[in-house]
Amino acid sequence: MTDCRFNSYESLLHSFDSVSFTSNVGKMTQTEFGIGATRSTDYHLTSASETTEHASHSSTTSGTATVGETVLKVSPSGPFHSIQAARDEVRKRRAEVPDQAFRVVVEDGFYEITEPMVFGVDDGNVVYEAAKNASPVISGGQRIVSQWSKSADNLWTCQIPRDQRFEQLWVNGKRAVRAREPDEFFFYFERSSENLIDDGKRARQVLTARPEDVASLRGLSDEEIRQVQFLAFHKWDTTRRFLERADLATGRLVTSGRGMKSWNPLTRNTGYLLENYLNALDEPGEFFLSAEGTLHYYPRPDEKMDDVECVIPVCEQLLVIKGDSAKDRWVENLTFRGLSFRHTGNRTPPGGYEPAQAAAYLGASVQVDGARSVTITDCEIGHVSNYGVWFRKGCRDCRLERSRVHDLGAGGVPIGETGIASNESEWTSDIVVDNNIIHDAGHLFPCAVGVWIGNSGYNRVTHNEIADMYYTGISVGWRWGYGSSLAKGNRIDFNHIHHLGKGWLSDMGGIYTLGPSPGTVLRGNRIHDIESWGYGGWGLYNDEGSTGILMENNLVYRTKSGGYHQHYGRENVIRNNIFAFGREYQVRRSRAEDHLSFTYERNIVCYDTATLFHGKWGDDGVKIGGNLYWRMGETIDVGEIDTSDESVIEDPQFVDSKNDDFRFTDLSAAAKIGFKPFDVDKAGVYGDREWIDQAKSLKMPEMVLPPEPLPPPPPTFREDFEYGELPSGIGISAEKNLSFVRVVETPLAKSGTHALQIVDAPGQKHRYYPMFSFSPKLNQGTVCCKYSIRLDKDAVFQHEWRDASQPYQIGPSLWFENQMLRTPQRNLTDIPVEQWVEIELTAAIGDHAGTWSVSVTVEGQETQTFQDLPLVHEQWKSLDWLGFVSQGTENATIYIDDMQLSEVND
């Protein structure tokens, strides 16, 4: 099967204006779509001009059989006591009547399972549904029957079998919180360092916290420390690890795992929290399970421990649908209706969980592979520790509809995979996620998303309520750049997406796209209240390589950053949207490229802050015009960005935009740009009043701001390396497995037992590797840099001070080469090898910059001082870069110890 439905980005985007459909359920052909489609397939499609955007489909009344069906009953009283028993009976009868259709009706009950329910290729053509007026629960948990007793203060305890370990607990249907500090938001690391271990396969990190922030770890044994986990929040990722040890006096926490990603390491002001120790159990709703099996719990005010239902997880998954798409063997025509799937657990492995965007490596409590026409409708998936429902490998024409997916350890609904299988029958496409309530996510993996589409095309994500998450609402595509992608023709329409981020992570969007997605449409969505920690709380976000995407008729308001942002991409169209009240700016473009990045037209931008456009503008890579801008009556300067004659600055005449009412009182201003009004109330769920009210009544978190970050570290420092970690603020460049900058324990140390080691080697791509540097950013006064250095005979070393200009200007510069200390202008003195030498370099900066001096002390010799040395560049005035560079071409080792940078008082 070769899928050629989209072969031209530009022609595809133009085709959206002329698409017509004769019915909600019909056959889409090449003629109807106006492009080179070769596959004719049944779709649930809707024209933007229709009065309703709801997919129409037939359903059967719960518990009612159709002609030719065999009905089986599941009930706590029998004849079948579990869905698995009914499934096995279906298999038995199918041996005699292979084509028989079955309906399994499930009565009220709490059906506990100890392993996932698995359905294979012979288990299709069956409906599993709740009996009329019944609400059966399939639980992967186990109720605690042990007796609770009150212990110290407000804590209650009970005994759990010692071999029964768990990290999640639900009390009276509410998720309890594993004991943690702090109880709200997070602390910040002051600095981090990393050294490779296990022959470079792993790394050990030392994370330095403020001692007062880790004081609650006092009194813990070494073994209890090793059971403590930290969860770190860095940009769009999270890292979960166990501690190895902790030095509480200095705040140093030691852990190990994979090396940090260079583009997203743990740094100063990485937020973190600590979990799983008794000292942290200090808030209602928290619990702690000791190694001895004692479960400690602090009840909430409305909980009476002699009458509570406590559930602990037993299963990691609840429902597994397992076809074999690689061999074209599918699970077909399988329906689940009216059932609640609850309680799955997650145990953190010894190595923890490394950072991964969208937590895309996780499984789901309901996981579907190799399926055709599998439907999950009117169900609940909740109180789980991973994703909710994943249509993963080789799925097609499957549906999740009118279901509540909530209280999630990760996110809601993944579709497809991160990679592209060589066998096309293993590709997932044509999945419908419609009319669902997906909320309260990210309890264990905050970087997970509401609905994630990887390498998968022609899916419909429509009319969902997606809210209360720590990261992105809907993510589409999984290709960084312009490489091959299957994420084509996806429809993301009429979703209500709100209250995301909550100040914990960065670089997120209400709807986020990644890589080429020709034919993808984002239409009619209502997006608001996006609050990132740092940068990047956007409404619509086209990330790296996003291509061929149409975004129209969306309402975006109250975002931390802009309503729209494109990192880089090609031939996207943003038209007929309303963007309102971005706090930092309204529209951002991050990278200019030598092609048409996007078209921005017929949009209304309403705001009350200073900045309209942000980022890279002014080239011809953006087509922008015909927009309406309104800064609540204040002056607007569009500069050289929107130079079209069609754009206007005028009040759009909304009813009450400050209170989220974006209906028009008068269309005359909007009509000047050809804006076509759209009904924002169509976004979100539809159907009976009870279902709609359930979405509207969700309790949303208060969007509070995170703690203020730590201030920048002082530009001066003193470092003897005795804590075994790299200094705060150090920048390192080295070639992996060839050269190193690291702190080592060595008898050669000048003082103490540790020193900084620089290891050089031949064959590196840059002669100036390895190197390390600091960024003091000092521009006035007199500065002194002092250190001890020990070189071997083949070492060539450079120490230099630079400013931040382009090109940079150099002030003082010292070279150690061939047992000689020199400047670029002259030789200074002989330098011994395999012996410590003290260097003290002093220079005035700012208005008094001009010359510098250096003092050299060799053990057993008098100090030599060289004064009035000329700068390399007379224009140099500020110390923005303090560099230490190994410039050799042979194997060499250099040690540095007792380093300090200080300001000299006149």
N, C-alpha and C positions, 0 to 999 in steps of 0.2 A: 504494500500500500504506500503510495507516494502522495503526500498531501500538498497540493499546490494552490490552496485557496487564496493565499496572499502572496503575490509576487511583485508588487510595486507599491511602495509606501505612499507615494504621492497620489497615484490613481485610486488607491484604497481610501485615503482620507477624503478625496473629493466625492467618492461614491456614497458616503454617508448622507449627503444631502438628498440623494435621489432614491434611497432604498425604500421599497414598499413591500408590505406583506399583506396577504389577503386574509389571514386568520392568525390567531395566537398559536395554534398548533398546526404546523404545515411543513411542507418540504421546501428547503431553500435550494435554489438552483443557481447555475452560473448566471443566467439572465437576470434573476431577481437581485443578485448581489452586485452585478455590474463589473465583476473582476474575473480573473482566471481561475475560478474554482472548478475542480474536477470531481469532487466528491459530492454526491447527492444524499443528504442525510435528514432524518426526521429531527426537528428542533422545536423547542418551545421558544418562539421569538415574538418580539413585540415592537411595533413601530413607535417612534418617539411621538408621533402625532395622535396615537390612540388615547382614549379617555382613561384607560386603566393600563397599568404596567404589570399587572399580576399574571403570572403564568397559570394557565388553566390546565387542570388535569383531573381525571376522574378518581374517585376514592370509593371504597366500600365501607359501609357502616360497620363500626367495630363490633365484632362478635357475630356477624351475619354471614352465613355461607352463601356461595354462589353455586350455580348448577354444576354438577360434576366434581365438587370438592368433597374430600373427606375431612371431617372436623375432629380434632383431638383436644382434650381438655387437660390443662395443667392447673393443679390446685394443691395447697398444702394437705388436703385430705384425699388427693388422688382423682382419677386413676393414675395420672402421671404427676410426680411430685416435683419435677424440674423440667426446664426447657430442654436440657440435654437428654432426659429420658424420652421426651416426645420426639426429639430429633432422631434418636436411635430407633424409635418405633417407625418413624417415616422411612428410614433406611431399610428396615426389615420388610416393610410392605412394598417398597419400591422394587425389591428383588422379584416380587411376583407381578406387580403392575408398574412398569417403569415410568409411564407418562402420567400417572395419577397426580392431581393437584391436591394440596393439603392446606388446611387452615388450623393453626394451633392457637387456641384461645386460652389466655392466662388469667386466672382469677387473682383477686387480691392476695397479697402475701409478701413476706420478706424472704427472698430466695437467696441464701448465701451460697457462694461458690468458692472453691479453693484453687481453681485453675480456670483459665479463659475458656469460654464456650467457643468451639471451633467448628466452622461450617466449610465443607469442601465442595468439590465440583459436582458431587452427586446429591447435594443438599438443597438444590434450587427448586423453584416452582412451589414455594411455601410462603404463607403469610403467618407471622408470629405477632399476635396482637393481644392487647388487653381486653378482657371481657367488658361488657357494657357497664359503665359507671365504676370500673375498677381501676386501681392505680398500683399495679404490681411493681416491686422493686427487686432488681437483680443486683446483689451487693457482692463486691469482692472483698468485703470486710468481715470482721468478726466482732460481735458485741462482747464487751468486757463484763464478766460475771463475778469477778473478784470483789470482795467487800472493801469499801473505802473507809478509811479512818482518818481523823483529823490529827495532824502533826503540829509542828511549830507555826505560830502566827496564823496566817490565812491559808496555809497549804494543807492539802489532803493527799493521802497516799494509798496505793493498793499494790499488790504483788502480782507481777506478770512472770510466766515461765522464763527463765533466764535466757533460753535459746530463742525466744520470740522477740526479735528486734524490729523496731519500726521507727520512722521519723515523722509520721503524720498521725493526727488524732482528731476525731470529730466528736463534739459534745452537744447533744440535743440538736443535731443537724447543722452545727456551726463548726467551721475549721478552727481548731485551737492553734496557737502559735508556739513553736518550739522556743524555749527560753533563749532570749537574745538581748544583746546590748549594742547600741542604745535601743530603747523601746520605740522611738520615732525616728524616722530617717536614718542617718548614718554618721559615723565619724569620718575623719579624713586622714589618710596617710601623709606623713611629712616627706618621705622620700622612699626610694626603693633601690635595690642593687641586685645583680644577678651574676652567678658564676656557673659555668658549665660543669657537669659531673657525668659520670658513667661514659667516659670517652666522648663527650659532647652530645650524647643521646638525650640527656635530661639536663635540667638546670635547677639550681637552688636559689631561691629568692629570699632576701632579707628585707622585710617591710617595716619601716620605722613609723611608729605611731606616737602620739603624745602620751607620756606615761600615765597621766591622769585618766586618759580614755580607756586604758586597759587595766586599770586598777582592780576591776571586778574579777580578774583572773588570779588575784592573790589567794594563797592558801590551797590552790589546786596542786595535786601531785603531778609528776612528770607524765604518768599514764593518762590522767584526766586532761592535761593540756593537749595530749595527742588525740583526744576525742573531740576537741573543740574545732569547729569549722568557721572559716571566714567566708563571707560572700562579698565580693568586690564589684563595684559598678564603674565601668570605664567606657566612656563614649557610648557605643551601641551594644556593648558586650557586658557579660558578667562572668566572673571566675569564682568557682566554689572549690575550696581546698581544705584539707586538714592542716592544723598546725603541727610542726615537728617539735618546736620548743619556743620558749618565750623568755626574754630578759625584761622583766617588768620595770626594773630601775631605769632602763634606757628606752623602753617602749619597742624593742626590736622583736619582731615576730618572724620566725623562720619556717619556710615551707618549700616543697620541691615538686616538680612536675615538668611539663614542657617548657621550653624557653619562651619568654614573652614575645608577642608579635611586635615587630619594630614599628608598625603603624598604629598599634593600640596597646602599649604596655601599661603596667601599673606605675603610676607616677605620684608626685605630690598632688594632693587634692583628688586622688581617687577615693571615692566614698567606699566605706566598708562597714560591715557589722559582724559581730561574733555570736555564734550559736552553740547551744548544746552543752551547758554547764549549769550546775545548780545555783551558783551565785547570781546568775542572770534571771532567775525565776522570781520576778518581783512585780508583775502586773497581772490583773485578772485576765483569764483566757490563755495563760501560758502554761506549758508543761515541760517536764524533763524526765527522761527514762534513764536510770542509772545502769551501770554495767552489771550490777547485781540483780536487776530486774525490778527495782522499785520505781513505780510510776508516780511522779509528783505532779499535782495540778493545783492551780490557783483559780478557784471558781469565779465566774462572772457574778455580778450582783443578783441576777434572776435565777441562778442555778442552785438547786438543793441536791447535795451529793447523795442523799439517800433515795433520790428519785430522778436519776439522770440516765440517759442512754449514751454510752461511750462506745464508739466504733473505731477499731484499729484496722489498717489495711492488711490483707493477706495476698491479694493478686496484684500484679503489675499491669495486667490487661483484663478486660471483661469479655469482649467479643472480638473474635478473629475470623475474618472471612478470607479463605485461603484457596484461591484458584492457582492455576499454573499457566500464566499468560505466555510464557516462553514456548510452551507446547500447544498453544491455542486451546487450552482446556479451562473453561470459565465456570465460575459460580454465577448462575443466571436466575433472574426473576425471583429474588428473595426480598421479602419486605418485613420490616419491624415497625410496629405501630403501637403507640400508647404505652410504651414500657419505659421504666426508669432504670438507667445504668449508673450505679454509684460505687464509690470507694475503690480506689486503686492506690498503691503505695510506691514509693521510690526510696531505695537505699543508696546513699552516696557511696560509690566504689572507693577503694583505698586511694586511688589517684585523683579523686575529686572529679569535677567537670571543668574542662578547659573552655575558654571563650569560643563561641560560635554564633555568628549572626543569626538571629531569629530562632536560636536553639533548634536549628533544622535537623540535627542528628537524633533528636529524641523520638521515641515511639509515641503511640496513642493508645488510649484505653479501648477505643473501638478502631480496629485497623483492618483495611480492606485491600486485598490484592487480587488481581486476576478476576475481575467481576464485570458483569454486564447486567444492567437494569436492577441493581440493588438499591432499595429505597429505605430510608430511615425517616419516619414521619411521626409527628406528635409525640416525640420521645423526650426524655431528659437524660443528659449526660452530665453528671456533676459530682463534686467531691472527689476529684481525681488528681493524680500527681504528675501527669504528663500532658500531652495534647488530648483533645476530646475525640474527634473523629478524623481519621486520615484515609483518604482515597489515594493509595500510594502507587503501586506498580500495576500497569496493565488494566486500569479501570476505565470504563466508558459507560455513558448514559446512566450514571448513578445519581441519586438525589439525597440530600439532607434538607428536610423542609419542616417548617412549623415546629421546631424543636428548641428546647432551652439547653444551652451548653454553658455551664457556669462553675464557679469555684474550682478553677483549673490550676494545676501546678505549673503548666506551661501556657500554651495558647489554645485556640479553638479548633480550627479546621485546616489542616494542610491538604494540598492537592498536588499530586505528582512527586517528582524526586529532584534532587539537586543536580544529578547527572543526566546524560542522554544515553539510553540503552541502545546497543547496536541492532537489536531486534525490535522492529517497530511495533510488534504486537505487545510489547512491554511498556509502550508509552500510554500515559493516562490523558484522557481528554473528555470533553463534553459532560462535565460534572455540573450539576445544579445545586447551589447552596442558596436556598430561597426562604425568606420569611422566618428567620430564626432569631432568637435572642441569645447573643454570645457576650458574656460579661464576666467580670470579677476573675481576672486571669493573672498569671505570672507569679503565683505565690512562692514557687520554688525556683523558677527560671524566668526572671522578670523580662528578659530580652525576647521572649516569645511573642508572636503576633496573633491577632484575631483570626484572620483567614490568610493563609500563605499559599500562593501558587508558584511552584518551582518551574521546571521545564515541562510545561503542560499548556495545552491550548484549547480554545473554543469552550471555555467554561463560563458559567453564568453565576455571579455572586450578586444577588439582588434582594432588596427589601429586608435587609438584616439590621437589627439593632446591635451595634458593636461598641462596647463601652467599658470603662473602668479597667484599664490595662496600663502597664508601665512602658510600653513601647508602641510600635506601629499598629494601626487598625487592620489594614489590608495590604499585603505585599504581593506584587505581581512580577514574575521573572526572576531568573537566577543566572545572569551572565554579566560579568564585569567587562564592559567594553562592547565591541560590535561583532563579537563572534557568533557562532551558530546558537540559536535558541528555539525552543519549541513553544514559547509563551506567546502564541499568536491568537488573535481573534477573541480575546477574553472580554467579557462584558461585566463591568463593575457599575451597577446601576441602582439608584434609589436606596442606598444604604444610609442609615443614620449612625455616624461615627463620632464619638465624643468622649471627653474626659480620659485622655491618653497621656502617658508620660508621667504625670503627677510629680514632676521635678526630680526624677530618679536617674534617667538616662538621657542621652543626647542623640542627635542625628536621626530623627524619626519623622514620619509623616502620617497624617490621617490615612492617605493612600500613597503607597510607595511603589515605584517601579524600578526595575533593574534590567538593563540590557534590551536588545531589540524585541519589540512586541507589536509588530505590524498588525493593524486591524483591531487593536485593543481600544475599547471605549470606556471612559469614565464619565458617566452621565447621571445627573439628577441626585447626586449625593449631598447630604447635609453634614458638614464637618465643623466641629467647634471644640473649644477648650482643649488645646494641645499645649502642654507645659513641659518643656525639656529642662534638664539640669543646666547644661551649658548651651552650646550652639545647637541650632537645628530642631526647632519645634514648628514644623511646617504643616500646611493643610494638604496640598497636592505636591508631591516630591518626585521629580524625575531624576533618578540617580544615574550612575555611570552607564552610558551607552543606550539609554532609553530612546527608542526609535519608533516612529509610526503610530503614535498614540493620540487619540482625540479626547480632549477634556472639555465638556460643555455642560451648561445648565447646572453647575455645582454651586452651592452656597457654602462659603468658608468664612468663619469669623472667630475671633478671640483666640489667636494663636500667639505663642511667644515670639516666633520669628515671622516670616512672611506667609501669606496665604498660598503663594506659589513659589517653587524653587526648582531650577534645573541645574544639576551639577554639570553634566555634559550629555549631549544627545543629538538627535537628528530628526528633523521634519516632524516634530510634534506640533499639535494645534491646540491652543488654549483660547476658547472663544465662548462668549455669552455666559460668563460666570460672574458671580458676585463675590468679591474678596473684601472683607471688612475687619478692621481693628487688629491688624498685626502689631504687636507691641514694639518690636525692634525695627521693622521695615515692612514693606508690603509685597514686593516682588524681587526675587534674587536670581541672578545668573552667575555661576561660579567660574565657568571656563568658556572662552571663545575658541571656536574651531573654524576651519576653512570649509564650512558648508552652512546650510540653513539649519540653525539650531532649533528654532521654533517660531511659530506665528502666534502673536498675542493680539487678539482683536475682539471688539465688541464686548469687552469686560467692563464691569463697574467696580471701581476701587474706592472704598470709603474708609477713611482713617482719621485719627486724631493725634498722631505722633509726628515726629519731624521728617522721617525718611520714607520716600516712596520707592525708589529703585536702589538696589544694593548689589555690589559685585562688579562684574565685567560687562560693560556696555560700550556703545559708541562705534562699533564696527557694523558691517552689513550682514552679519550672521544671524540677525533677528529681524523678522518682519513684524513691526509693531505699529498699531494705529487704530483709529476708530474706537477708542476707549473713553470712558467717562471717569474723571477723577474728582474726588470731593474730600477736602480736609476739614470738614465741619465748619466751613466759612473762613478758614485761614488760607494764607497765600500758598500756592503750589508752584514749584519750579521743576518742570520736567527736563530741564537742561537740554542736552543734545541726544536724549534717549528716545523720546516719542516726538518726532519732528513732523508727524503727519498733520495734514489739514483737517482730518476727519475727527480727531479727538477733541473732547470738550472738557472744560472745568465748570461743573455746575452741580447743584444739589439734585440728587436722583429722586428726591421726594418719597423716601420710605416712610411707612406709617410711624415706626418707632425703632430705629436701628439700634439704639442703645439698650433696648430691652428685647432684642432679638426678633423684632417684627419687621421683616424685609419685604412686605407687600408694598405696592405703590399706591400713593394717594393721587398721583398724577403721572401719566406716562410720557408727557411731552419731552422731558429731558432725555429719558432712555431712548425714545424714538429717534433722537438726533444721531445716534450711533447705530441704529438698526437693531437694538437690543430686543430680544423676544422674551417676554415674561414667562416664567415657569412656576409651577406650583411646588413650593418647597415642602408642603405637607405630605407629598407623596412619598418622601423618604421615610424609611422605617417599615415596620411590620404592618400587615393588613389582616383582614378577616373579622372575626367576631369581636365584640366590644371587650370581652374579658381578656382576650389575647393582646389587644392594643393597649388596654389599661395596664396589663402586666409590664409591658415595656416602658410605659410612661412613669410607672410608679417605682422603678428601680432607684434605690438610694445611691446617689453618686458621692464620691469623696469630695471633700473641700479641697480646692486647688491651692494649697499653701506653698509657699516658696521654701526651697531646701535651705539648710544652714549655709551661712556665708563661708566661702572657701577660705583656706588659710592664706595669709598674705604671702607675697613672694619671699623666698629665703633671703637672708641678708647677703649683700654682695661680697662681704668678707667672710673668711672662714679659717678654721684651724683644724688640721686633720693628721692624726698619727696612725690611722688604719687599724687600730687595735681592736675595733669591733668586727673586723673581718669583712667589711662591706665597702663598696665603692662610695665615694662622697656624694652628698646630695647635689643635684644640679649638674653632674658630670655628663658630658656627651662623648660617646665613643664611636670610632670608626675603625673597623678591622675586617679582615677577610676570614670568613668562617673556616675553622679548623686549620688555619695557617698562622694567624697572628692573634695576639691576645693583649688585653689590658685588664688586669684582675688583681684582687687583693689576695696575697698568699701568706701562709705561716712559714717563716723561714728563719734559720739561725743567722742569716746575713742581715737581718733588720738593723737599722741604725739605732733604734730604741724600741724596747718592747720585743714582741715576737712576730709582728706583721709588717709588711711593706707592700707598696704598689709595684707590681711586676709588669713590664712591657716586653713582650716577646715578638721579635721581628723574624721574618723568613724571606727567602728569595721566591720569585715566581708569583708575586701578588699583582693584581691588576693596577694598583696605584703604589708608587714608591712611598708616598706619604702615609701608608698604612703600616702599623697601627698608629692611632693618634687619639688623644683625649683633650677636651677643652672645657672651659667654663664661660659663662656669659655674665660678667659682673655688672656691666652697664654703668660704669662710673665716668663722670664727665667733669668733675672739679676736684681740686685738692692735690695731695701727693699720696701715691700708692706704693706699697712695698710688697713684693712677692718673694717668699723665702722658702727654700726646700733643700733637702740633701739628696744627692744623686750618686749612683754607683753604676759604672759602665764596664762592659767587657771590651776586648780589644777590637772587635768588628762593629761596635755600635756607632751609629751616626745619629745625633739627636739635635733637635731644634726647639727652642723656646721663644715664643713670639707674642707680641701684643698688637692687636688690630682694632680698628673701629668698624662701624657697621655701614659705611658708605659703599656705593657701587661705582667703580671697583673699590675694594677696601684699601685703606691706607694703613701702613705699618709704622709703628713707633719703635720701641726697643726690639732687638732681635739678637739672640745668642745661638751659636752653633758649637756643638761638641763633636769633633771629628779628628781622627788620626792623633789622638792624645793631645789635642790643642783646643783651647777655648778661644773663639773668635766672634767678631761681629761681621756683618757683610762688608765693612770697610777696612778692618784691620785684625791682626792676631793680637790676643791679649796675654795668654799665659799657657804653660804646659799643664795638662791635666792627667793625673795617674789613672790607670785602669785597675779594676778589682779593688777599689778603695773608695770610701765615702768622701764626697766633696760637698761642702756647704756653699750654696749660692744665695745671695741676697741682692735683688734687683730693685732699684727705686727710681721713680719717674714722676714728675709733675704732669698733671693733665689739665685740660681746660685752657683757660686764658694764660696760664704760666707754662704750658708745655713747650719744650724746646730741646732739652738734653736729658740724659739719664745717666745713672751710675750702677756699677755692679761690684759687689765684694765677693771674694773667693777665698774659702778657708779649707785647706787640706790638713788632715790630722797631723799634728807634730810640726806644723809650719805656721808662720805668721800670716795673718789675713792680708790679702792684697786687695786694694780698692782702685777701681778705674772710673774716673769721673769725667763729666762733660762729654759723654759719648753722643754722637749725632743720631738723630732719628733716621730711619730709612726714608720716610716721607715727611717733609717739613709740615705738611698740612694735618698730620695726625694730632688729634686733641682728646680723644675719648677711648676708654678701655671697654670695648664691647665684647671682645673675644680674647681669652687668655688660653693660648694653645701650647701643647706639648706633643711633639711629632717625632716619631722614629723614621729617619730618612735613609736607612741603610738598605743594602741589597743582598746582605748575607745573613746567616743565622746569628742572632744577637739577642742578649738579654740585658735589660736596664732595670734598675730598682730606684724607686723614689720613696722617701720617707719624710716625716715631720714637715709637712707642707702647710703654708699659711699665706693668706692674702689679707693685708691690713691697710687701713688708712693712717697716714702719718700726720700727727698733730704738729702744726708749725710752731 
